[in-house]
Amino acid sequence: MRTAGPCAEAPKRDNVRMVADDVVTANLLATHLGMTRQNVARLPAEAVIEQRSDGYYDETASRLRYIKHLREVKDENDLR
């Protein structure tokens, strides 16, 4: 019998649910990122994030790519 302790494994996440919860509309992504829907619509055109073929966005991938973009812009500005 296993007991919870420092070596206990974390419960596995439900991959199907994780994917379904991660797909969001432009409005929900805008709220998540703290911007307008219009700014979210601009980001795929600038190759910052990707819009899925069904018009939705992967929330986690979009957030991570947007953070990476902000860091790159900051680094460019720091070099000036």
mmCIF file as gemmi writes it, N, C-alpha and C atoms, coordinates in Angstrom:
data_model
loop_
_atom_site.group_PDB
_atom_site.id
_atom_site.type_symbol
_atom_site.label_atom_id
_atom_site.label_alt_id
_atom_site.label_comp_id
_atom_site.label_asym_id
_atom_site.label_entity_id
_atom_site.label_seq_id
_atom_site.pdbx_PDB_ins_code
_atom_site.Cartn_x
_atom_site.Cartn_y
_atom_site.Cartn_z
_atom_site.occupancy
_atom_site.B_iso_or_equiv
_atom_site.pdbx_formal_charge
_atom_site.auth_seq_id
_atom_site.auth_asym_id
_atom_site.pdbx_PDB_model_num
ATOM 1 N N . MET Axp A 1 ? 0.845 -1.181 0 1 0 ? 1 A 1
ATOM 2 C CA . MET Axp A 1 ? 0 0 0 1 0 ? 1 A 1
ATOM 3 C C . MET Axp A 1 ? 0.884 1.234 0 1 0 ? 1 A 1
ATOM 4 N N . ARG Axp A 2 ? 0.603 2.175 -0.896 1 0 ? 2 A 1
ATOM 5 C CA . ARG Axp A 2 ? 1.388 3.404 -0.981 1 0 ? 2 A 1
ATOM 6 C C . ARG Axp A 2 ? 0.747 4.481 -0.129 1 0 ? 2 A 1
ATOM 7 N N . THR Axp A 3 ? 1.576 5.265 0.471 1 0 ? 3 A 1
ATOM 8 C CA . THR Axp A 3 ? 1.084 6.388 1.252 1 0 ? 3 A 1
ATOM 9 C C . THR Axp A 3 ? 1.575 7.674 0.62 1 0 ? 3 A 1
ATOM 10 N N . ALA Axp A 4 ? 0.851 8.725 0.843 1 0 ? 4 A 1
ATOM 11 C CA . ALA Axp A 4 ? 1.253 10.031 0.313 1 0 ? 4 A 1
ATOM 12 C C . ALA Axp A 4 ? 2.498 10.497 1.043 1 0 ? 4 A 1
ATOM 13 N N . GLY Axp A 5 ? 3.452 10.912 0.317 1 0 ? 5 A 1
ATOM 14 C CA . GLY Axp A 5 ? 4.706 11.385 0.893 1 0 ? 5 A 1
ATOM 15 C C . GLY Axp A 5 ? 5.507 12.105 -0.173 1 0 ? 5 A 1
ATOM 16 N N . PRO Axp A 6 ? 6.742 12.399 0.111 1 0 ? 6 A 1
ATOM 17 C CA . PRO Axp A 6 ? 7.534 13.15 -0.846 1 0 ? 6 A 1
ATOM 18 C C . PRO Axp A 6 ? 7.751 12.421 -2.163 1 0 ? 6 A 1
ATOM 19 N N . CYS Axp A 7 ? 7.642 11.104 -2.179 1 0 ? 7 A 1
ATOM 20 C CA . CYS Axp A 7 ? 7.877 10.329 -3.395 1 0 ? 7 A 1
ATOM 21 C C . CYS Axp A 7 ? 6.577 9.944 -4.089 1 0 ? 7 A 1
ATOM 22 N N . ALA Axp A 8 ? 5.441 10.342 -3.545 1 0 ? 8 A 1
ATOM 23 C CA . ALA Axp A 8 ? 4.159 9.986 -4.142 1 0 ? 8 A 1
ATOM 24 C C . ALA Axp A 8 ? 3.994 10.694 -5.481 1 0 ? 8 A 1
ATOM 25 N N . GLU Axp A 9 ? 3.427 9.976 -6.439 1 0 ? 9 A 1
ATOM 26 C CA . GLU Axp A 9 ? 3.213 10.551 -7.762 1 0 ? 9 A 1
ATOM 27 C C . GLU Axp A 9 ? 1.97 11.425 -7.745 1 0 ? 9 A 1
ATOM 28 N N . ALA Axp A 10 ? 2.036 12.509 -8.512 1 0 ? 10 A 1
ATOM 29 C CA . ALA Axp A 10 ? 0.879 13.389 -8.649 1 0 ? 10 A 1
ATOM 30 C C . ALA Axp A 10 ? -0.15 12.689 -9.524 1 0 ? 10 A 1
ATOM 31 N N . PRO Axp A 11 ? -1.431 12.945 -9.29 1 0 ? 11 A 1
ATOM 32 C CA . PRO Axp A 11 ? -2.444 12.33 -10.141 1 0 ? 11 A 1
ATOM 33 C C . PRO Axp A 11 ? -2.294 12.83 -11.577 1 0 ? 11 A 1
ATOM 34 N N . LYS Axp A 12 ? -2.533 11.937 -12.54 1 0 ? 12 A 1
ATOM 35 C CA . LYS Axp A 12 ? -2.416 12.317 -13.943 1 0 ? 12 A 1
ATOM 36 C C . LYS Axp A 12 ? -3.607 13.178 -14.338 1 0 ? 12 A 1
ATOM 37 N N . ARG Axp A 13 ? -3.332 14.163 -15.209 1 0 ? 13 A 1
ATOM 38 C CA . ARG Axp A 13 ? -4.407 15.02 -15.697 1 0 ? 13 A 1
ATOM 39 C C . ARG Axp A 13 ? -5.144 14.313 -16.818 1 0 ? 13 A 1
ATOM 40 N N . ASP Axp A 14 ? -6.392 14.627 -16.946 1 0 ? 14 A 1
ATOM 41 C CA . ASP Axp A 14 ? -7.217 14.093 -18.02 1 0 ? 14 A 1
ATOM 42 C C . ASP Axp A 14 ? -6.875 14.871 -19.291 1 0 ? 14 A 1
ATOM 43 N N . ASN Axp A 15 ? -6.124 14.255 -20.216 1 0 ? 15 A 1
ATOM 44 C CA . ASN Axp A 15 ? -5.659 14.948 -21.408 1 0 ? 15 A 1
ATOM 45 C C . ASN Axp A 15 ? -6.797 15.438 -22.293 1 0 ? 15 A 1
ATOM 46 N N . VAL Axp A 16 ? -7.876 14.699 -22.381 1 0 ? 16 A 1
ATOM 47 C CA . VAL Axp A 16 ? -9 15.122 -23.199 1 0 ? 16 A 1
ATOM 48 C C . VAL Axp A 16 ? -9.598 16.396 -22.622 1 0 ? 16 A 1
ATOM 49 N N . ARG Axp A 17 ? -9.796 16.426 -21.328 1 0 ? 17 A 1
ATOM 50 C CA . ARG Axp A 17 ? -10.376 17.605 -20.696 1 0 ? 17 A 1
ATOM 51 C C . ARG Axp A 17 ? -9.416 18.781 -20.781 1 0 ? 17 A 1
ATOM 52 N N . MET Axp A 18 ? -8.116 18.526 -20.603 1 0 ? 18 A 1
ATOM 53 C CA . MET Axp A 18 ? -7.128 19.59 -20.65 1 0 ? 18 A 1
ATOM 54 C C . MET Axp A 18 ? -7.174 20.281 -22.009 1 0 ? 18 A 1
ATOM 55 N N . VAL Axp A 19 ? -7.278 19.53 -23.082 1 0 ? 19 A 1
ATOM 56 C CA . VAL Axp A 19 ? -7.309 20.113 -24.411 1 0 ? 19 A 1
ATOM 57 C C . VAL Axp A 19 ? -8.603 20.891 -24.616 1 0 ? 19 A 1
ATOM 58 N N . ALA Axp A 20 ? -9.725 20.322 -24.219 1 0 ? 20 A 1
ATOM 59 C CA . ALA Axp A 20 ? -11.006 20.983 -24.426 1 0 ? 20 A 1
ATOM 60 C C . ALA Axp A 20 ? -11.08 22.294 -23.644 1 0 ? 20 A 1
ATOM 61 N N . ASP Axp A 21 ? -10.554 22.334 -22.424 1 0 ? 21 A 1
ATOM 62 C CA . ASP Axp A 21 ? -10.587 23.553 -21.625 1 0 ? 21 A 1
ATOM 63 C C . ASP Axp A 21 ? -9.598 24.593 -22.131 1 0 ? 21 A 1
ATOM 64 N N . ASP Axp A 22 ? -8.621 24.169 -22.894 1 0 ? 22 A 1
ATOM 65 C CA . ASP Axp A 22 ? -7.552 25.038 -23.35 1 0 ? 22 A 1
ATOM 66 C C . ASP Axp A 22 ? -7.914 25.769 -24.642 1 0 ? 22 A 1
ATOM 67 N N . VAL Axp A 23 ? -8.964 25.355 -25.313 1 0 ? 23 A 1
ATOM 68 C CA . VAL Axp A 23 ? -9.389 25.975 -26.561 1 0 ? 23 A 1
ATOM 69 C C . VAL Axp A 23 ? -10.408 27.057 -26.225 1 0 ? 23 A 1
ATOM 70 N N . VAL Axp A 24 ? -10.08 28.309 -26.621 1 0 ? 24 A 1
ATOM 71 C CA . VAL Axp A 24 ? -10.923 29.44 -26.224 1 0 ? 24 A 1
ATOM 72 C C . VAL Axp A 24 ? -11.216 30.347 -27.41 1 0 ? 24 A 1
ATOM 73 N N . THR Axp A 25 ? -12.221 31.176 -27.243 1 0 ? 25 A 1
ATOM 74 C CA . THR Axp A 25 ? -12.564 32.179 -28.248 1 0 ? 25 A 1
ATOM 75 C C . THR Axp A 25 ? -11.618 33.374 -28.124 1 0 ? 25 A 1
ATOM 76 N N . ALA Axp A 26 ? -11.675 34.25 -29.11 1 0 ? 26 A 1
ATOM 77 C CA . ALA Axp A 26 ? -10.858 35.466 -29.074 1 0 ? 26 A 1
ATOM 78 C C . ALA Axp A 26 ? -11.233 36.323 -27.864 1 0 ? 26 A 1
ATOM 79 N N . ASN Axp A 27 ? -12.526 36.377 -27.524 1 0 ? 27 A 1
ATOM 80 C CA . ASN Axp A 27 ? -12.954 37.169 -26.369 1 0 ? 27 A 1
ATOM 81 C C . ASN Axp A 27 ? -12.388 36.62 -25.06 1 0 ? 27 A 1
ATOM 82 N N . LEU Axp A 28 ? -12.425 35.305 -24.894 1 0 ? 28 A 1
ATOM 83 C CA . LEU Axp A 28 ? -11.884 34.71 -23.67 1 0 ? 28 A 1
ATOM 84 C C . LEU Axp A 28 ? -10.365 34.856 -23.599 1 0 ? 28 A 1
ATOM 85 N N . LEU Axp A 29 ? -9.691 34.715 -24.732 1 0 ? 29 A 1
ATOM 86 C CA . LEU Axp A 29 ? -8.243 34.893 -24.746 1 0 ? 29 A 1
ATOM 87 C C . LEU Axp A 29 ? -7.889 36.346 -24.433 1 0 ? 29 A 1
ATOM 88 N N . ALA Axp A 30 ? -8.661 37.273 -24.963 1 0 ? 30 A 1
ATOM 89 C CA . ALA Axp A 30 ? -8.425 38.692 -24.674 1 0 ? 30 A 1
ATOM 90 C C . ALA Axp A 30 ? -8.55 38.971 -23.182 1 0 ? 30 A 1
ATOM 91 N N . THR Axp A 31 ? -9.57 38.426 -22.564 1 0 ? 31 A 1
ATOM 92 C CA . THR Axp A 31 ? -9.748 38.592 -21.116 1 0 ? 31 A 1
ATOM 93 C C . THR Axp A 31 ? -8.576 37.972 -20.368 1 0 ? 31 A 1
ATOM 94 N N . HIS Axp A 32 ? -8.158 36.796 -20.795 1 0 ? 32 A 1
ATOM 95 C CA . HIS Axp A 32 ? -7.053 36.089 -20.151 1 0 ? 32 A 1
ATOM 96 C C . HIS Axp A 32 ? -5.745 36.88 -20.255 1 0 ? 32 A 1
ATOM 97 N N . LEU Axp A 33 ? -5.51 37.505 -21.416 1 0 ? 33 A 1
ATOM 98 C CA . LEU Axp A 33 ? -4.27 38.249 -21.636 1 0 ? 33 A 1
ATOM 99 C C . LEU Axp A 33 ? -4.365 39.717 -21.217 1 0 ? 33 A 1
ATOM 100 N N . GLY Axp A 34 ? -5.55 40.162 -20.854 1 0 ? 34 A 1
ATOM 101 C CA . GLY Axp A 34 ? -5.731 41.547 -20.421 1 0 ? 34 A 1
ATOM 102 C C . GLY Axp A 34 ? -5.663 42.54 -21.554 1 0 ? 34 A 1
ATOM 103 N N . MET Axp A 35 ? -6.298 42.21 -22.676 1 0 ? 35 A 1
ATOM 104 C CA . MET Axp A 35 ? -6.305 43.1 -23.839 1 0 ? 35 A 1
ATOM 105 C C . MET Axp A 35 ? -7.658 43.021 -24.525 1 0 ? 35 A 1
ATOM 106 N N . THR Axp A 36 ? -7.817 43.776 -25.579 1 0 ? 36 A 1
ATOM 107 C CA . THR Axp A 36 ? -9.08 43.757 -26.32 1 0 ? 36 A 1
ATOM 108 C C . THR Axp A 36 ? -9.099 42.616 -27.327 1 0 ? 36 A 1
ATOM 109 N N . ARG Axp A 37 ? -10.293 42.258 -27.766 1 0 ? 37 A 1
ATOM 110 C CA . ARG Axp A 37 ? -10.442 41.227 -28.79 1 0 ? 37 A 1
ATOM 111 C C . ARG Axp A 37 ? -9.752 41.66 -30.078 1 0 ? 37 A 1
ATOM 112 N N . GLN Axp A 38 ? -9.781 42.951 -30.373 1 0 ? 38 A 1
ATOM 113 C CA . GLN Axp A 38 ? -9.139 43.464 -31.579 1 0 ? 38 A 1
ATOM 114 C C . GLN Axp A 38 ? -7.625 43.25 -31.532 1 0 ? 38 A 1
ATOM 115 N N . ASN Axp A 39 ? -7.032 43.414 -30.358 1 0 ? 39 A 1
ATOM 116 C CA . ASN Axp A 39 ? -5.593 43.152 -30.23 1 0 ? 39 A 1
ATOM 117 C C . ASN Axp A 39 ? -5.291 41.676 -30.409 1 0 ? 39 A 1
ATOM 118 N N . VAL Axp A 40 ? -6.155 40.812 -29.9 1 0 ? 40 A 1
ATOM 119 C CA . VAL Axp A 40 ? -5.968 39.369 -30.098 1 0 ? 40 A 1
ATOM 120 C C . VAL Axp A 40 ? -6.034 39.052 -31.588 1 0 ? 40 A 1
ATOM 121 N N . ALA Axp A 41 ? -6.957 39.662 -32.312 1 0 ? 41 A 1
ATOM 122 C CA . ALA Axp A 41 ? -7.091 39.422 -33.751 1 0 ? 41 A 1
ATOM 123 C C . ALA Axp A 41 ? -5.855 39.908 -34.516 1 0 ? 41 A 1
ATOM 124 N N . ARG Axp A 42 ? -5.16 40.901 -34.002 1 0 ? 42 A 1
ATOM 125 C CA . ARG Axp A 42 ? -3.96 41.448 -34.642 1 0 ? 42 A 1
ATOM 126 C C . ARG Axp A 42 ? -2.751 40.533 -34.456 1 0 ? 42 A 1
ATOM 127 N N . LEU Axp A 43 ? -2.686 39.82 -33.341 1 0 ? 43 A 1
ATOM 128 C CA . LEU Axp A 43 ? -1.504 39.015 -33.011 1 0 ? 43 A 1
ATOM 129 C C . LEU Axp A 43 ? -1.201 37.888 -34.015 1 0 ? 43 A 1
ATOM 130 N N . PRO Axp A 44 ? -2.19 37.153 -34.542 1 0 ? 44 A 1
ATOM 131 C CA . PRO Axp A 44 ? -1.849 36.15 -35.562 1 0 ? 44 A 1
ATOM 132 C C . PRO Axp A 44 ? -1.288 36.789 -36.838 1 0 ? 44 A 1
ATOM 133 N N . ALA Axp A 45 ? -1.785 37.956 -37.198 1 0 ? 45 A 1
ATOM 134 C CA . ALA Axp A 45 ? -1.283 38.648 -38.392 1 0 ? 45 A 1
ATOM 135 C C . ALA Axp A 45 ? 0.178 39.045 -38.227 1 0 ? 45 A 1
ATOM 136 N N . GLU Axp A 46 ? 0.594 39.277 -36.991 1 0 ? 46 A 1
ATOM 137 C CA . GLU Axp A 46 ? 1.98 39.63 -36.695 1 0 ? 46 A 1
ATOM 138 C C . GLU Axp A 46 ? 2.816 38.403 -36.335 1 0 ? 46 A 1
ATOM 139 N N . ALA Axp A 47 ? 2.241 37.216 -36.489 1 0 ? 47 A 1
ATOM 140 C CA . ALA Axp A 47 ? 2.906 35.933 -36.201 1 0 ? 47 A 1
ATOM 141 C C . ALA Axp A 47 ? 3.346 35.817 -34.743 1 0 ? 47 A 1
ATOM 142 N N . VAL Axp A 48 ? 2.593 36.44 -33.837 1 0 ? 48 A 1
ATOM 143 C CA . VAL Axp A 48 ? 2.886 36.327 -32.41 1 0 ? 48 A 1
ATOM 144 C C . VAL Axp A 48 ? 2.217 35.084 -31.851 1 0 ? 48 A 1
ATOM 145 N N . ILE Axp A 49 ? 0.945 34.868 -32.188 1 0 ? 49 A 1
ATOM 146 C CA . ILE Axp A 49 ? 0.212 33.674 -31.771 1 0 ? 49 A 1
ATOM 147 C C . ILE Axp A 49 ? -0.424 33.048 -33.007 1 0 ? 49 A 1
ATOM 148 N N . GLU Axp A 50 ? -0.942 31.853 -32.847 1 0 ? 50 A 1
ATOM 149 C CA . GLU Axp A 50 ? -1.596 31.155 -33.959 1 0 ? 50 A 1
ATOM 150 C C . GLU Axp A 50 ? -3.08 30.975 -33.672 1 0 ? 50 A 1
ATOM 151 N N . GLN Axp A 51 ? -3.876 31.233 -34.7 1 0 ? 51 A 1
ATOM 152 C CA . GLN Axp A 51 ? -5.304 30.956 -34.61 1 0 ? 51 A 1
ATOM 153 C C . GLN Axp A 51 ? -5.554 29.596 -35.253 1 0 ? 51 A 1
ATOM 154 N N . ARG Axp A 52 ? -6.345 28.77 -34.595 1 0 ? 52 A 1
ATOM 155 C CA . ARG Axp A 52 ? -6.661 27.451 -35.133 1 0 ? 52 A 1
ATOM 156 C C . ARG Axp A 52 ? -7.531 27.578 -36.378 1 0 ? 52 A 1
ATOM 157 N N . SER Axp A 53 ? -7.584 26.533 -37.173 1 0 ? 53 A 1
ATOM 158 C CA . SER Axp A 53 ? -8.385 26.555 -38.399 1 0 ? 53 A 1
ATOM 159 C C . SER Axp A 53 ? -9.873 26.74 -38.123 1 0 ? 53 A 1
ATOM 160 N N . ASP Axp A 54 ? -10.32 26.391 -36.898 1 0 ? 54 A 1
ATOM 161 C CA . ASP Axp A 54 ? -11.732 26.565 -36.548 1 0 ? 54 A 1
ATOM 162 C C . ASP Axp A 54 ? -12.022 27.948 -35.952 1 0 ? 54 A 1
ATOM 163 N N . GLY Axp A 55 ? -11.008 28.823 -35.924 1 0 ? 55 A 1
ATOM 164 C CA . GLY Axp A 55 ? -11.202 30.183 -35.433 1 0 ? 55 A 1
ATOM 165 C C . GLY Axp A 55 ? -10.938 30.368 -33.953 1 0 ? 55 A 1
ATOM 166 N N . TYR Axp A 56 ? -10.663 29.284 -33.241 1 0 ? 56 A 1
ATOM 167 C CA . TYR Axp A 56 ? -10.397 29.36 -31.809 1 0 ? 56 A 1
ATOM 168 C C . TYR Axp A 56 ? -8.891 29.457 -31.565 1 0 ? 56 A 1
ATOM 169 N N . TYR Axp A 57 ? -8.536 29.63 -30.293 1 0 ? 57 A 1
ATOM 170 C CA . TYR Axp A 57 ? -7.134 29.774 -29.9 1 0 ? 57 A 1
ATOM 171 C C . TYR Axp A 57 ? -6.798 28.769 -28.807 1 0 ? 57 A 1
ATOM 172 N N . ASP Axp A 58 ? -5.578 28.282 -28.821 1 0 ? 58 A 1
ATOM 173 C CA . ASP Axp A 58 ? -5.072 27.446 -27.738 1 0 ? 58 A 1
ATOM 174 C C . ASP Axp A 58 ? -4.577 28.416 -26.667 1 0 ? 58 A 1
ATOM 175 N N . GLU Axp A 59 ? -5.265 28.438 -25.537 1 0 ? 59 A 1
ATOM 176 C CA . GLU Axp A 59 ? -4.992 29.427 -24.502 1 0 ? 59 A 1
ATOM 177 C C . GLU Axp A 59 ? -3.559 29.335 -23.968 1 0 ? 59 A 1
ATOM 178 N N . THR Axp A 60 ? -3.115 28.147 -23.629 1 0 ? 60 A 1
ATOM 179 C CA . THR Axp A 60 ? -1.774 27.994 -23.06 1 0 ? 60 A 1
ATOM 180 C C . THR Axp A 60 ? -0.702 28.347 -24.077 1 0 ? 60 A 1
ATOM 181 N N . ALA Axp A 61 ? -0.794 27.819 -25.284 1 0 ? 61 A 1
ATOM 182 C CA . ALA Axp A 61 ? 0.202 28.117 -26.313 1 0 ? 61 A 1
ATOM 183 C C . ALA Axp A 61 ? 0.218 29.605 -26.636 1 0 ? 61 A 1
ATOM 184 N N . SER Axp A 62 ? -0.959 30.22 -26.704 1 0 ? 62 A 1
ATOM 185 C CA . SER Axp A 62 ? -1.038 31.649 -27.009 1 0 ? 62 A 1
ATOM 186 C C . SER Axp A 62 ? -0.413 32.478 -25.898 1 0 ? 62 A 1
ATOM 187 N N . ARG Axp A 63 ? -0.7 32.118 -24.653 1 0 ? 63 A 1
ATOM 188 C CA . ARG Axp A 63 ? -0.121 32.847 -23.522 1 0 ? 63 A 1
ATOM 189 C C . ARG Axp A 63 ? 1.4 32.753 -23.532 1 0 ? 63 A 1
ATOM 190 N N . LEU Axp A 64 ? 1.917 31.552 -23.728 1 0 ? 64 A 1
ATOM 191 C CA . LEU Axp A 64 ? 3.365 31.366 -23.721 1 0 ? 64 A 1
ATOM 192 C C . LEU Axp A 64 ? 4.035 32.099 -24.879 1 0 ? 64 A 1
ATOM 193 N N . ARG Axp A 65 ? 3.419 32.055 -26.052 1 0 ? 65 A 1
ATOM 194 C CA . ARG Axp A 65 ? 3.992 32.763 -27.204 1 0 ? 65 A 1
ATOM 195 C C . ARG Axp A 65 ? 3.917 34.278 -27.011 1 0 ? 65 A 1
ATOM 196 N N . TYR Axp A 66 ? 2.846 34.755 -26.4 1 0 ? 66 A 1
ATOM 197 C CA . TYR Axp A 66 ? 2.719 36.193 -26.158 1 0 ? 66 A 1
ATOM 198 C C . TYR Axp A 66 ? 3.76 36.658 -25.14 1 0 ? 66 A 1
ATOM 199 N N . ILE Axp A 67 ? 3.984 35.883 -24.096 1 0 ? 67 A 1
ATOM 200 C CA . ILE Axp A 67 ? 5.019 36.222 -23.107 1 0 ? 67 A 1
ATOM 201 C C . ILE Axp A 67 ? 6.389 36.24 -23.776 1 0 ? 67 A 1
ATOM 202 N N . LYS Axp A 68 ? 6.652 35.248 -24.624 1 0 ? 68 A 1
ATOM 203 C CA . LYS Axp A 68 ? 7.929 35.206 -25.355 1 0 ? 68 A 1
ATOM 204 C C . LYS Axp A 68 ? 8.071 36.461 -26.217 1 0 ? 68 A 1
ATOM 205 N N . HIS Axp A 69 ? 7.007 36.842 -26.886 1 0 ? 69 A 1
ATOM 206 C CA . HIS Axp A 69 ? 7.018 38.053 -27.722 1 0 ? 69 A 1
ATOM 207 C C . HIS Axp A 69 ? 7.335 39.294 -26.88 1 0 ? 69 A 1
ATOM 208 N N . LEU Axp A 70 ? 6.689 39.417 -25.728 1 0 ? 70 A 1
ATOM 209 C CA . LEU Axp A 70 ? 6.937 40.575 -24.868 1 0 ? 70 A 1
ATOM 210 C C . LEU Axp A 70 ? 8.392 40.619 -24.409 1 0 ? 70 A 1
ATOM 211 N N . ARG Axp A 71 ? 8.946 39.466 -24.091 1 0 ? 71 A 1
ATOM 212 C CA . ARG Axp A 71 ? 10.358 39.412 -23.681 1 0 ? 71 A 1
ATOM 213 C C . ARG Axp A 71 ? 11.28 39.814 -24.824 1 0 ? 71 A 1
ATOM 214 N N . GLU Axp A 72 ? 10.966 39.359 -26.042 1 0 ? 72 A 1
ATOM 215 C CA . GLU Axp A 72 ? 11.789 39.712 -27.195 1 0 ? 72 A 1
ATOM 216 C C . GLU Axp A 72 ? 11.734 41.214 -27.465 1 0 ? 72 A 1
ATOM 217 N N . VAL Axp A 73 ? 10.549 41.8 -27.365 1 0 ? 73 A 1
ATOM 218 C CA . VAL Axp A 73 ? 10.405 43.244 -27.568 1 0 ? 73 A 1
ATOM 219 C C . VAL Axp A 73 ? 11.188 44.003 -26.506 1 0 ? 73 A 1
ATOM 220 N N . LYS Axp A 74 ? 11.107 43.539 -25.265 1 0 ? 74 A 1
ATOM 221 C CA . LYS Axp A 74 ? 11.842 44.182 -24.178 1 0 ? 74 A 1
ATOM 222 C C . LYS Axp A 74 ? 13.344 44.098 -24.427 1 0 ? 74 A 1
ATOM 223 N N . ASP Axp A 75 ? 13.822 42.919 -24.832 1 0 ? 75 A 1
ATOM 224 C CA . ASP Axp A 75 ? 15.248 42.75 -25.097 1 0 ? 75 A 1
ATOM 225 C C . ASP Axp A 75 ? 15.714 43.669 -26.23 1 0 ? 75 A 1
ATOM 226 N N . GLU Axp A 76 ? 14.881 43.802 -27.28 1 0 ? 76 A 1
ATOM 227 C CA . GLU Axp A 76 ? 15.218 44.71 -28.387 1 0 ? 76 A 1
ATOM 228 C C . GLU Axp A 76 ? 15.306 46.153 -27.888 1 0 ? 76 A 1
ATOM 229 N N . ASN Axp A 77 ? 14.374 46.536 -27.036 1 0 ? 77 A 1
ATOM 230 C CA . ASN Axp A 77 ? 14.373 47.903 -26.51 1 0 ? 77 A 1
ATOM 231 C C . ASN Axp A 77 ? 15.551 48.141 -25.577 1 0 ? 77 A 1
ATOM 232 N N . ASP Axp A 78 ? 15.977 47.116 -24.843 1 0 ? 78 A 1
ATOM 233 C CA . ASP Axp A 78 ? 17.105 47.252 -23.941 1 0 ? 78 A 1
ATOM 234 C C . ASP Axp A 78 ? 18.409 47.448 -24.702 1 0 ? 78 A 1
ATOM 235 N N . LEU Axp A 79 ? 18.479 46.936 -25.932 1 0 ? 79 A 1
ATOM 236 C CA . LEU Axp A 79 ? 19.698 47.073 -26.728 1 0 ? 79 A 1
ATOM 237 C C . LEU Axp A 79 ? 19.863 48.474 -27.309 1 0 ? 79 A 1
ATOM 238 N N . ARG Axp A 80 ? 18.802 49.242 -27.332 1 0 ? 80 A 1
ATOM 239 C CA . ARG Axp A 80 ? 18.852 50.591 -27.919 1 0 ? 80 A 1
ATOM 240 C C . ARG Axp A 80 ? 19.429 51.591 -26.978 1 0 ? 80 A 1
